[in-house]
Amino acid sequence: MRPSFQCLSHWWTCLRTTELNGSQTPDGFLFVTRNGRPPSSNKVVEYHLWALLDALGIPRCGLHAFRHGHTALLLETGTTPKVAQRQLRHADARATLQIYGHVVGDAHREAVNKVASVLDLSGPKPVAVN
């Protein structure tokens, strides 16, 4: 299992355990600062996410990279743009496709190549993907 997936799997297990044990704060937050407020996203990224990414040897990124990665995985695995749009809370599927259209473009190219390999009796040809 890749280190990033191990990390997510461990985090998910911890989250489920916390929910089952009722370890959340009265406001429902899992993590709070010393004054009982939720931490700012910038501080979470700077002090926690980057340390974790550094330890795993993954290039530093912000929280938005996870949103982009999730969307790319959704679309690459065949999720319809409408479903992705709802998960991302975009106003409509066109906004999703404008932002993540390159992922759909790659999937479209793969689909065309698969059909071409079925029709070509000499077998599939290796395709360079940019």
PyMOL CGO cylinders between C-alpha atoms (Angstrom):
from pymol import cmd
from pymol.cgo import CYLINDER

trace = [
    CYLINDER, 0.00, 0.00, 0.00, 1.36, 3.46, -0.90, 0.3, 1, 1, 1, 1, 1, 1,
    CYLINDER, 1.36, 3.46, -0.90, 2.36, 5.63, 2.11, 0.3, 1, 1, 1, 1, 1, 1,
    CYLINDER, 2.36, 5.63, 2.11, -0.27, 8.24, 1.27, 0.3, 1, 1, 1, 1, 1, 1,
    CYLINDER, -0.27, 8.24, 1.27, -3.02, 5.61, 1.32, 0.3, 1, 1, 1, 1, 1, 1,
    CYLINDER, -3.02, 5.61, 1.32, -1.65, 4.12, 4.55, 0.3, 1, 1, 1, 1, 1, 1,
    CYLINDER, -1.65, 4.12, 4.55, -1.84, 7.57, 6.09, 0.3, 1, 1, 1, 1, 1, 1,
    CYLINDER, -1.84, 7.57, 6.09, -5.44, 8.08, 4.94, 0.3, 1, 1, 1, 1, 1, 1,
    CYLINDER, -5.44, 8.08, 4.94, -6.42, 4.62, 6.13, 0.3, 1, 1, 1, 1, 1, 1,
    CYLINDER, -6.42, 4.62, 6.13, -4.93, 5.27, 9.56, 0.3, 1, 1, 1, 1, 1, 1,
    CYLINDER, -4.93, 5.27, 9.56, -6.61, 8.67, 9.74, 0.3, 1, 1, 1, 1, 1, 1,
    CYLINDER, -6.61, 8.67, 9.74, -9.99, 7.14, 8.83, 0.3, 1, 1, 1, 1, 1, 1,
    CYLINDER, -9.99, 7.14, 8.83, -9.61, 4.51, 11.56, 0.3, 1, 1, 1, 1, 1, 1,
    CYLINDER, -9.61, 4.51, 11.56, -8.76, 7.20, 14.13, 0.3, 1, 1, 1, 1, 1, 1,
    CYLINDER, -8.76, 7.20, 14.13, -11.71, 9.31, 13.02, 0.3, 1, 1, 1, 1, 1, 1,
    CYLINDER, -11.71, 9.31, 13.02, -14.17, 6.41, 13.33, 0.3, 1, 1, 1, 1, 1, 1,
    CYLINDER, -14.17, 6.41, 13.33, -12.78, 5.51, 16.78, 0.3, 1, 1, 1, 1, 1, 1,
    CYLINDER, -12.78, 5.51, 16.78, -13.13, 9.13, 17.91, 0.3, 1, 1, 1, 1, 1, 1,
    CYLINDER, -13.13, 9.13, 17.91, -16.73, 9.27, 16.74, 0.3, 1, 1, 1, 1, 1, 1,
    CYLINDER, -16.73, 9.27, 16.74, -17.60, 5.98, 18.43, 0.3, 1, 1, 1, 1, 1, 1,
    CYLINDER, -17.60, 5.98, 18.43, -15.97, 7.03, 21.72, 0.3, 1, 1, 1, 1, 1, 1,
    CYLINDER, -15.97, 7.03, 21.72, -17.66, 10.43, 21.72, 0.3, 1, 1, 1, 1, 1, 1,
    CYLINDER, -17.66, 10.43, 21.72, -14.28, 12.17, 21.95, 0.3, 1, 1, 1, 1, 1, 1,
    CYLINDER, -14.28, 12.17, 21.95, -15.40, 15.24, 20.07, 0.3, 1, 1, 1, 1, 1, 1,
    CYLINDER, -15.40, 15.24, 20.07, -15.67, 18.66, 21.69, 0.3, 1, 1, 1, 1, 1, 1,
    CYLINDER, -15.67, 18.66, 21.69, -19.16, 19.91, 22.68, 0.3, 1, 1, 1, 1, 1, 1,
    CYLINDER, -19.16, 19.91, 22.68, -19.29, 21.87, 19.39, 0.3, 1, 1, 1, 1, 1, 1,
    CYLINDER, -19.29, 21.87, 19.39, -18.50, 18.69, 17.44, 0.3, 1, 1, 1, 1, 1, 1,
    CYLINDER, -18.50, 18.69, 17.44, -14.90, 19.58, 16.56, 0.3, 1, 1, 1, 1, 1, 1,
    CYLINDER, -14.90, 19.58, 16.56, -12.25, 16.87, 16.61, 0.3, 1, 1, 1, 1, 1, 1,
    CYLINDER, -12.25, 16.87, 16.61, -9.40, 19.36, 16.98, 0.3, 1, 1, 1, 1, 1, 1,
    CYLINDER, -9.40, 19.36, 16.98, -9.36, 22.72, 18.74, 0.3, 1, 1, 1, 1, 1, 1,
    CYLINDER, -9.36, 22.72, 18.74, -6.78, 25.29, 19.76, 0.3, 1, 1, 1, 1, 1, 1,
    CYLINDER, -6.78, 25.29, 19.76, -5.99, 26.10, 23.39, 0.3, 1, 1, 1, 1, 1, 1,
    CYLINDER, -5.99, 26.10, 23.39, -8.88, 28.57, 23.47, 0.3, 1, 1, 1, 1, 1, 1,
    CYLINDER, -8.88, 28.57, 23.47, -11.39, 25.96, 22.26, 0.3, 1, 1, 1, 1, 1, 1,
    CYLINDER, -11.39, 25.96, 22.26, -11.70, 27.33, 18.72, 0.3, 1, 1, 1, 1, 1, 1,
    CYLINDER, -11.70, 27.33, 18.72, -11.13, 25.30, 15.55, 0.3, 1, 1, 1, 1, 1, 1,
    CYLINDER, -11.13, 25.30, 15.55, -7.64, 25.88, 14.13, 0.3, 1, 1, 1, 1, 1, 1,
    CYLINDER, -7.64, 25.88, 14.13, -7.21, 27.98, 10.99, 0.3, 1, 1, 1, 1, 1, 1,
    CYLINDER, -7.21, 27.98, 10.99, -6.64, 26.00, 7.82, 0.3, 1, 1, 1, 1, 1, 1,
    CYLINDER, -6.64, 26.00, 7.82, -3.35, 27.82, 7.19, 0.3, 1, 1, 1, 1, 1, 1,
    CYLINDER, -3.35, 27.82, 7.19, -1.98, 26.69, 10.55, 0.3, 1, 1, 1, 1, 1, 1,
    CYLINDER, -1.98, 26.69, 10.55, -3.17, 23.11, 10.01, 0.3, 1, 1, 1, 1, 1, 1,
    CYLINDER, -3.17, 23.11, 10.01, -1.36, 23.04, 6.67, 0.3, 1, 1, 1, 1, 1, 1,
    CYLINDER, -1.36, 23.04, 6.67, 1.81, 24.69, 7.96, 0.3, 1, 1, 1, 1, 1, 1,
    CYLINDER, 1.81, 24.69, 7.96, 2.21, 22.81, 11.24, 0.3, 1, 1, 1, 1, 1, 1,
    CYLINDER, 2.21, 22.81, 11.24, 0.56, 19.45, 10.60, 0.3, 1, 1, 1, 1, 1, 1,
    CYLINDER, 0.56, 19.45, 10.60, 0.01, 18.64, 6.93, 0.3, 1, 1, 1, 1, 1, 1,
    CYLINDER, 0.01, 18.64, 6.93, 3.48, 19.70, 5.79, 0.3, 1, 1, 1, 1, 1, 1,
    CYLINDER, 3.48, 19.70, 5.79, 5.14, 17.74, 8.58, 0.3, 1, 1, 1, 1, 1, 1,
    CYLINDER, 5.14, 17.74, 8.58, 3.18, 14.64, 7.59, 0.3, 1, 1, 1, 1, 1, 1,
    CYLINDER, 3.18, 14.64, 7.59, 3.94, 15.09, 3.88, 0.3, 1, 1, 1, 1, 1, 1,
    CYLINDER, 3.94, 15.09, 3.88, 7.64, 15.66, 4.63, 0.3, 1, 1, 1, 1, 1, 1,
    CYLINDER, 7.64, 15.66, 4.63, 7.76, 12.46, 6.71, 0.3, 1, 1, 1, 1, 1, 1,
    CYLINDER, 7.76, 12.46, 6.71, 6.14, 10.49, 3.87, 0.3, 1, 1, 1, 1, 1, 1,
    CYLINDER, 6.14, 10.49, 3.87, 8.38, 12.03, 1.20, 0.3, 1, 1, 1, 1, 1, 1,
    CYLINDER, 8.38, 12.03, 1.20, 5.44, 13.60, -0.61, 0.3, 1, 1, 1, 1, 1, 1,
    CYLINDER, 5.44, 13.60, -0.61, 5.87, 17.11, -2.06, 0.3, 1, 1, 1, 1, 1, 1,
    CYLINDER, 5.87, 17.11, -2.06, 4.21, 19.82, 0.02, 0.3, 1, 1, 1, 1, 1, 1,
    CYLINDER, 4.21, 19.82, 0.02, 0.77, 20.98, -1.03, 0.3, 1, 1, 1, 1, 1, 1,
    CYLINDER, 0.77, 20.98, -1.03, -2.26, 22.70, 0.42, 0.3, 1, 1, 1, 1, 1, 1,
    CYLINDER, -2.26, 22.70, 0.42, -5.64, 21.29, 1.33, 0.3, 1, 1, 1, 1, 1, 1,
    CYLINDER, -5.64, 21.29, 1.33, -7.04, 22.17, -2.11, 0.3, 1, 1, 1, 1, 1, 1,
    CYLINDER, -7.04, 22.17, -2.11, -4.76, 19.54, -3.67, 0.3, 1, 1, 1, 1, 1, 1,
    CYLINDER, -4.76, 19.54, -3.67, -6.81, 16.87, -1.90, 0.3, 1, 1, 1, 1, 1, 1,
    CYLINDER, -6.81, 16.87, -1.90, -9.99, 18.26, -3.43, 0.3, 1, 1, 1, 1, 1, 1,
    CYLINDER, -9.99, 18.26, -3.43, -8.39, 18.21, -6.86, 0.3, 1, 1, 1, 1, 1, 1,
    CYLINDER, -8.39, 18.21, -6.86, -7.03, 14.70, -6.34, 0.3, 1, 1, 1, 1, 1, 1,
    CYLINDER, -7.03, 14.70, -6.34, -10.40, 13.41, -5.16, 0.3, 1, 1, 1, 1, 1, 1,
    CYLINDER, -10.40, 13.41, -5.16, -12.13, 14.89, -8.18, 0.3, 1, 1, 1, 1, 1, 1,
    CYLINDER, -12.13, 14.89, -8.18, -9.56, 13.45, -10.56, 0.3, 1, 1, 1, 1, 1, 1,
    CYLINDER, -9.56, 13.45, -10.56, -10.06, 9.99, -9.02, 0.3, 1, 1, 1, 1, 1, 1,
    CYLINDER, -10.06, 9.99, -9.02, -13.83, 10.34, -9.26, 0.3, 1, 1, 1, 1, 1, 1,
    CYLINDER, -13.83, 10.34, -9.26, -13.74, 11.23, -12.94, 0.3, 1, 1, 1, 1, 1, 1,
    CYLINDER, -13.74, 11.23, -12.94, -11.00, 8.71, -13.83, 0.3, 1, 1, 1, 1, 1, 1,
    CYLINDER, -11.00, 8.71, -13.83, -13.05, 5.90, -12.30, 0.3, 1, 1, 1, 1, 1, 1,
    CYLINDER, -13.05, 5.90, -12.30, -16.09, 6.75, -14.38, 0.3, 1, 1, 1, 1, 1, 1,
    CYLINDER, -16.09, 6.75, -14.38, -18.14, 8.88, -12.02, 0.3, 1, 1, 1, 1, 1, 1,
    CYLINDER, -18.14, 8.88, -12.02, -20.46, 11.13, -13.99, 0.3, 1, 1, 1, 1, 1, 1,
    CYLINDER, -20.46, 11.13, -13.99, -19.70, 14.85, -13.98, 0.3, 1, 1, 1, 1, 1, 1,
    CYLINDER, -19.70, 14.85, -13.98, -23.08, 15.43, -12.33, 0.3, 1, 1, 1, 1, 1, 1,
    CYLINDER, -23.08, 15.43, -12.33, -22.16, 13.27, -9.33, 0.3, 1, 1, 1, 1, 1, 1,
    CYLINDER, -22.16, 13.27, -9.33, -18.75, 14.96, -9.08, 0.3, 1, 1, 1, 1, 1, 1,
    CYLINDER, -18.75, 14.96, -9.08, -20.47, 18.36, -9.29, 0.3, 1, 1, 1, 1, 1, 1,
    CYLINDER, -20.47, 18.36, -9.29, -22.73, 17.50, -6.37, 0.3, 1, 1, 1, 1, 1, 1,
    CYLINDER, -22.73, 17.50, -6.37, -19.84, 16.26, -4.22, 0.3, 1, 1, 1, 1, 1, 1,
    CYLINDER, -19.84, 16.26, -4.22, -17.84, 19.41, -4.96, 0.3, 1, 1, 1, 1, 1, 1,
    CYLINDER, -17.84, 19.41, -4.96, -20.89, 21.62, -4.46, 0.3, 1, 1, 1, 1, 1, 1,
    CYLINDER, -20.89, 21.62, -4.46, -20.36, 23.40, -7.76, 0.3, 1, 1, 1, 1, 1, 1,
    CYLINDER, -20.36, 23.40, -7.76, -23.33, 25.36, -9.10, 0.3, 1, 1, 1, 1, 1, 1,
    CYLINDER, -23.33, 25.36, -9.10, -23.59, 23.05, -12.11, 0.3, 1, 1, 1, 1, 1, 1,
    CYLINDER, -23.59, 23.05, -12.11, -21.69, 20.28, -13.88, 0.3, 1, 1, 1, 1, 1, 1,
    CYLINDER, -21.69, 20.28, -13.88, -20.30, 22.74, -16.45, 0.3, 1, 1, 1, 1, 1, 1,
    CYLINDER, -20.30, 22.74, -16.45, -18.23, 24.40, -13.72, 0.3, 1, 1, 1, 1, 1, 1,
    CYLINDER, -18.23, 24.40, -13.72, -16.83, 21.00, -12.76, 0.3, 1, 1, 1, 1, 1, 1,
    CYLINDER, -16.83, 21.00, -12.76, -15.95, 20.19, -16.36, 0.3, 1, 1, 1, 1, 1, 1,
    CYLINDER, -15.95, 20.19, -16.36, -14.35, 23.59, -16.93, 0.3, 1, 1, 1, 1, 1, 1,
    CYLINDER, -14.35, 23.59, -16.93, -12.04, 23.09, -13.96, 0.3, 1, 1, 1, 1, 1, 1,
    CYLINDER, -12.04, 23.09, -13.96, -11.38, 19.35, -14.33, 0.3, 1, 1, 1, 1, 1, 1,
    CYLINDER, -11.38, 19.35, -14.33, -11.96, 18.89, -18.07, 0.3, 1, 1, 1, 1, 1, 1,
    CYLINDER, -11.96, 18.89, -18.07, -8.39, 17.72, -18.65, 0.3, 1, 1, 1, 1, 1, 1,
    CYLINDER, -8.39, 17.72, -18.65, -9.15, 14.60, -16.59, 0.3, 1, 1, 1, 1, 1, 1,
    CYLINDER, -9.15, 14.60, -16.59, -12.19, 13.81, -18.72, 0.3, 1, 1, 1, 1, 1, 1,
    CYLINDER, -12.19, 13.81, -18.72, -10.10, 14.51, -21.84, 0.3, 1, 1, 1, 1, 1, 1,
    CYLINDER, -10.10, 14.51, -21.84, -7.56, 11.87, -20.81, 0.3, 1, 1, 1, 1, 1, 1,
    CYLINDER, -7.56, 11.87, -20.81, -10.37, 9.39, -20.10, 0.3, 1, 1, 1, 1, 1, 1,
    CYLINDER, -10.37, 9.39, -20.10, -11.91, 10.16, -23.49, 0.3, 1, 1, 1, 1, 1, 1,
    CYLINDER, -11.91, 10.16, -23.49, -8.58, 9.51, -25.21, 0.3, 1, 1, 1, 1, 1, 1,
    CYLINDER, -8.58, 9.51, -25.21, -8.21, 6.20, -23.35, 0.3, 1, 1, 1, 1, 1, 1,
    CYLINDER, -8.21, 6.20, -23.35, -11.75, 5.14, -24.30, 0.3, 1, 1, 1, 1, 1, 1,
    CYLINDER, -11.75, 5.14, -24.30, -11.10, 5.87, -27.98, 0.3, 1, 1, 1, 1, 1, 1,
    CYLINDER, -11.10, 5.87, -27.98, -7.84, 3.89, -27.85, 0.3, 1, 1, 1, 1, 1, 1,
    CYLINDER, -7.84, 3.89, -27.85, -9.59, 0.92, -26.22, 0.3, 1, 1, 1, 1, 1, 1,
    CYLINDER, -9.59, 0.92, -26.22, -12.27, 0.87, -28.90, 0.3, 1, 1, 1, 1, 1, 1,
    CYLINDER, -12.27, 0.87, -28.90, -9.62, 1.18, -31.62, 0.3, 1, 1, 1, 1, 1, 1,
    CYLINDER, -9.62, 1.18, -31.62, -7.67, -1.76, -30.16, 0.3, 1, 1, 1, 1, 1, 1,
    CYLINDER, -7.67, -1.76, -30.16, -10.81, -3.92, -30.20, 0.3, 1, 1, 1, 1, 1, 1,
    CYLINDER, -10.81, -3.92, -30.20, -11.48, -3.04, -33.83, 0.3, 1, 1, 1, 1, 1, 1,
    CYLINDER, -11.48, -3.04, -33.83, -7.85, -3.50, -34.87, 0.3, 1, 1, 1, 1, 1, 1,
    CYLINDER, -7.85, -3.50, -34.87, -7.28, -7.23, -35.35, 0.3, 1, 1, 1, 1, 1, 1,
    CYLINDER, -7.28, -7.23, -35.35, -3.52, -6.84, -34.99, 0.3, 1, 1, 1, 1, 1, 1,
    CYLINDER, -3.52, -6.84, -34.99, -3.95, -5.98, -31.30, 0.3, 1, 1, 1, 1, 1, 1,
    CYLINDER, -3.95, -5.98, -31.30, -3.52, -2.93, -29.07, 0.3, 1, 1, 1, 1, 1, 1,
    CYLINDER, -3.52, -2.93, -29.07, -0.83, -0.40, -29.83, 0.3, 1, 1, 1, 1, 1, 1,
    CYLINDER, -0.83, -0.40, -29.83, 1.17, 1.27, -27.06, 0.3, 1, 1, 1, 1, 1, 1,
    CYLINDER, 1.17, 1.27, -27.06, -0.01, 4.83, -26.62, 0.3, 1, 1, 1, 1, 1, 1,
    CYLINDER, -0.01, 4.83, -26.62, 2.10, 7.64, -25.19, 0.3, 1, 1, 1, 1, 1, 1,
    CYLINDER, 2.10, 7.64, -25.19, 0.14, 9.71, -22.69, 0.3, 1, 1, 1, 1, 1, 1,
    CYLINDER, 0.14, 9.71, -22.69, 1.31, 13.26, -22.07, 0.3, 1, 1, 1, 1, 1, 1,
]
cmd.load_cgo(trace, "trace")
